[in-house]
Each structure stands twice: as C-alpha cells, then as structure tokens.
Amino acid sequence: MQMFDLHCHSIFSDGELLPSELVRRVEVMGYDAICITDHADESNMEFIINHIKGLIPDLNKFSKTKLLSGIELTHVHPKRIGGLVEKARSLGAQIVVCHGETIVEPVIPGTNRAAIEAKVDILAHPGMISEDEVKLAQKNGVFLELSGRKGHSLTNGHVAKLAKKIGAKLVINSDGHSPSDFMTKEHAKLVGLGAGLLDVEVKKIYNEAWEWINSL
C-alpha cells in the first residue's frame, strides 16, 4: 500500500512547518506523496498556489516524496465556491479541497453540496453529509474524506457508511498542521478500520487514490 496525504497545512496558512520541512518529515516516515492544501479564499489563493508550485521542481528532484500543489477553500460562501474552484485550477492547483461541514466548526450550510456541484477533488471532513449529497459525490467523482484530525473525525463512521452504501470514493487524510499530526501507514489504516471499513476496503481506498495521483 502506497502512503500519501492529500490534505495538510504549512506556514502559508495555520500550519507549523515550512513546506520543505513538511516534505522532509513525511519523507522520513516513508510517504510516497504529499499535497499541501493551505486554507484559502480570494485574498491568499494566488500567493499560496504560486509559492508551492515554485518549490515543486527542486523539492521533487531531491526528495523521494512527491510534492503536489493544492488548496483548501475554507469557510467561503457556497455561492462563491464554483468560481474559486475554477480560479484555483487556472492558477495550477493540482488538487482542490473544500473545507466541508464538519460538526465542530460553523461551516455555512450548503457548503458540501456547492463543493460537490463544483466538482472539487476532495470534500474534507463533510460531517453529517446527506445521502443525496453522497450520491452526487459518487456521480461527480468527488472523494469524501475520512479525517485523522481530532473533532473532524467524529463523523467518519457516518461518512464511510454512506460512501460504502452508495459507492462513493473515499480518501484518508491527516489534515495535518503540526509534525505530530502526520499519520504512519499503520495509524491511517486504523482510521479506516475505526470508521467501520474492512482491511481490504482500506487498501482499495489507497489503491484508487494512488491511481488518481499518478494521473495528475
């Protein structure tokens, strides 16, 4: 099973690590790929994407861990999400994440649906996502996140149950902000098992996401 994380943060938003240190730390942990997805709206999106993109050639030349450029649209009004997804992709974000309706933050209702309709790549910690929204995610090819982060992880079981029922794609991410947040392969597997998945289903999640990563 390949090891990767497609949702984490550097000092460009509320993370603790420089991008270079972040990559180095997960490289030592055996990661095959990492996507830095700092929190953004219109005010800082261009800055973040351009700076991560600028690092990729040199970092990927010397690191065993492949760095991908990403962004996490965070607490933006649902009506703004579609335009920001298009802007992020035009700037060169390889992976667009949207901060979903976690039960531990006051995310605006309707964010999950707007993000799925805009065909973000990953809907992070989608909370008590509805069955209709999961069906739309399955149709639009949106990955639903099982989170390793305290608080956001409280609804992993609900998300996994609906995704399994409907056939929507899942991904396991740390939402890492500090060095201690990044998960070993064994811990990430436990996040999936703890959400009610079987070992073979966790492996399938990683295999499907890895195939997608290689297409970027």
C-alpha positions as CSV (number, residue, x, y, z in Angstrom):
1,M,0.0,0.0,0.0
2,Q,1.4,3.4,-1.0
3,M,1.4,6.1,1.7
4,F,0.3,9.6,1.0
5,D,-1.7,12.5,2.4
6,L,-3.7,14.9,0.3
7,H,-4.8,17.4,3.0
8,C,-2.3,19.3,5.2
9,H,-1.1,22.7,6.0
10,S,2.1,24.7,6.1
11,I,3.1,28.2,7.4
12,F,1.3,29.6,4.4
13,S,-1.9,29.2,6.5
14,D,-2.2,27.8,10.0
15,G,0.4,25.0,9.9
16,E,3.7,25.0,11.8
17,L,6.1,23.8,9.2
18,L,7.8,25.3,6.1
19,P,6.9,23.3,3.0
20,S,10.4,22.0,2.8
21,E,10.4,20.7,6.4
22,L,7.0,19.3,5.9
23,V,8.1,17.3,2.9
24,R,11.2,16.1,4.7
25,R,9.4,14.9,7.8
26,V,6.9,12.8,5.8
27,E,9.7,11.5,3.6
28,V,11.4,10.1,6.7
29,M,8.0,8.5,7.5
30,G,8.0,6.7,4.2
31,Y,5.4,8.8,2.3
32,D,5.2,8.4,-1.4
33,A,3.4,11.7,-2.0
34,I,2.1,14.8,-0.1
35,C,-0.2,17.6,-1.1
36,I,0.0,20.9,0.7
37,T,-3.5,22.4,0.8
38,D,-3.3,25.6,2.8
39,H,-6.5,27.4,3.8
40,A,-7.6,30.0,1.2
41,D,-10.1,32.4,-0.2
42,E,-9.6,35.1,-2.8
43,S,-7.2,37.0,-0.6
44,N,-4.4,34.5,-0.5
45,M,-5.1,31.8,-3.0
46,E,-2.7,33.1,-5.7
47,F,0.1,33.6,-3.2
48,I,-0.2,30.0,-1.9
49,I,-0.5,28.2,-5.2
50,N,2.3,30.1,-6.8
51,H,4.7,29.6,-4.0
52,I,4.0,25.8,-3.7
53,K,4.3,25.4,-7.4
54,G,7.6,27.2,-7.4
55,L,9.0,24.8,-4.9
56,I,8.0,21.6,-6.7
57,P,10.7,21.3,-9.3
58,D,13.6,21.4,-6.8
59,L,11.9,19.5,-3.9
60,N,10.8,16.7,-6.2
61,K,14.2,16.5,-7.7
62,F,15.8,15.7,-4.4
63,S,13.0,14.1,-2.4
64,K,11.6,10.5,-2.5
65,T,8.2,12.1,-1.6
66,K,6.4,13.7,-4.4
67,L,5.0,17.1,-3.6
68,L,1.7,18.2,-5.2
69,S,0.2,21.7,-5.2
70,G,-3.2,22.1,-3.6
71,I,-5.5,24.4,-1.9
72,E,-8.3,24.2,0.6
73,L,-11.2,26.6,0.1
74,T,-12.2,27.4,3.7
75,H,-15.3,29.0,5.1
76,V,-16.3,30.7,1.9
77,H,-19.9,31.2,1.0
78,P,-21.4,28.3,-1.0
79,K,-22.2,30.7,-3.9
80,R,-18.5,31.6,-4.2
81,I,-17.2,28.1,-4.3
82,G,-17.7,27.3,-8.0
83,G,-15.8,30.4,-9.1
84,L,-13.0,29.8,-6.7
85,V,-12.6,26.2,-7.8
86,E,-12.2,27.4,-11.4
87,K,-9.7,30.1,-10.3
88,A,-7.6,27.6,-8.3
89,R,-7.3,25.2,-11.2
90,S,-6.4,28.1,-13.6
91,L,-3.6,29.0,-11.2
92,G,-2.2,25.5,-11.3
93,A,-3.6,23.7,-8.2
94,Q,-3.3,20.0,-8.8
95,I,-5.8,19.1,-6.1
96,V,-8.7,21.3,-4.9
97,V,-10.1,20.6,-1.5
98,C,-13.1,22.2,0.1
99,H,-13.5,22.6,3.9
100,G,-16.7,20.6,4.4
101,E,-19.5,20.9,7.0
102,T,-17.6,19.4,10.0
103,I,-19.7,19.3,13.2
104,V,-17.0,21.2,15.2
105,E,-16.9,24.4,13.2
106,P,-19.6,26.9,12.0
107,V,-19.3,26.0,8.3
108,I,-22.1,27.6,6.2
109,P,-24.9,25.1,5.5
110,G,-24.9,24.2,1.8
111,T,-21.1,24.1,1.6
112,N,-21.0,20.4,1.0
113,R,-23.4,20.5,-1.9
114,A,-21.9,23.5,-3.5
115,A,-18.4,21.9,-3.4
116,I,-19.7,18.7,-4.9
117,E,-21.5,20.5,-7.6
118,A,-18.3,22.4,-8.4
119,K,-16.5,19.1,-8.7
120,V,-13.8,19.7,-6.1
121,D,-11.4,16.9,-5.9
122,I,-11.8,16.2,-2.2
123,L,-14.6,17.3,0.2
124,A,-12.8,17.4,3.5
125,H,-14.4,16.2,6.8
126,P,-18.0,16.5,5.4
127,G,-19.7,16.0,8.8
128,M,-23.3,14.7,8.6
129,I,-23.4,14.7,4.9
130,S,-26.7,13.7,3.4
131,E,-27.3,10.6,1.3
132,D,-28.3,12.7,-1.7
133,E,-25.0,14.6,-1.4
134,V,-23.1,11.4,-1.3
135,K,-24.9,10.2,-4.4
136,L,-23.9,13.4,-6.1
137,A,-20.3,13.0,-5.0
138,Q,-20.3,9.5,-6.5
139,K,-21.7,10.9,-9.8
140,N,-19.2,13.7,-9.9
141,G,-16.2,11.7,-8.9
142,V,-15.6,13.7,-5.7
143,F,-13.5,12.0,-2.9
144,L,-15.1,12.1,0.5
145,E,-12.6,12.4,3.3
146,L,-12.1,10.3,6.4
147,S,-10.2,12.6,8.7
148,G,-7.4,11.7,11.2
149,R,-7.9,15.1,12.9
150,K,-9.5,15.4,16.3
151,G,-13.0,16.7,16.1
152,H,-13.4,16.3,12.4
153,S,-13.0,12.6,12.8
154,L,-16.2,12.2,14.9
155,T,-18.4,11.7,11.8
156,N,-16.0,9.3,9.9
157,G,-18.3,6.4,10.6
158,H,-21.3,8.2,9.1
159,V,-19.3,9.2,6.0
160,A,-17.9,5.8,5.5
161,K,-21.2,4.0,5.9
162,L,-22.9,6.2,3.3
163,A,-20.0,6.1,0.9
164,K,-19.9,2.3,1.1
165,K,-23.6,2.0,0.6
166,I,-23.6,4.3,-2.5
167,G,-20.2,3.5,-3.9
168,A,-18.7,7.0,-3.5
169,K,-14.9,7.4,-3.4
170,L,-13.1,7.8,-0.1
171,V,-9.7,9.1,0.9
172,I,-8.0,9.1,4.3
173,N,-6.1,12.3,5.2
174,S,-4.5,13.7,8.4
175,D,-5.5,17.4,7.9
176,G,-2.0,17.8,9.5
177,H,-1.0,21.2,10.9
178,S,2.0,20.1,13.1
179,P,4.6,17.3,13.0
180,S,2.7,15.1,15.4
181,D,-0.4,15.2,13.2
182,F,1.0,13.1,10.3
183,M,0.0,9.5,10.4
184,T,2.0,6.4,9.9
185,K,0.7,3.9,7.4
186,E,-0.5,1.7,10.4
187,H,-2.3,4.6,12.0
188,A,-4.0,5.7,8.8
189,K,-5.2,2.1,8.3
190,L,-6.7,2.2,11.8
191,V,-8.6,5.4,10.9
192,G,-10.3,3.5,8.1
193,L,-11.0,0.4,10.3
194,G,-12.3,2.6,13.1
195,A,-14.8,4.1,10.6
196,G,-16.2,0.7,10.1
197,L,-14.3,-0.4,6.9
198,L,-12.7,-3.8,6.3
199,D,-9.0,-4.1,5.8
200,V,-9.5,-4.9,2.1
201,E,-11.7,-1.8,1.7
202,V,-9.0,0.4,3.3
203,K,-6.4,-1.0,0.8
204,K,-8.9,-0.3,-2.0
205,I,-9.2,3.3,-0.9
206,Y,-5.4,3.8,-1.1
207,N,-5.1,2.0,-4.4
208,E,-7.8,4.0,-6.1
209,A,-6.5,7.3,-4.8
210,W,-2.9,6.4,-5.8
211,E,-4.0,5.6,-9.3
212,W,-5.6,9.0,-9.4
213,I,-2.5,10.8,-8.0
214,N,-0.4,9.2,-10.8
215,S,-2.7,10.6,-13.4
216,L,-2.1,14.2,-12.2
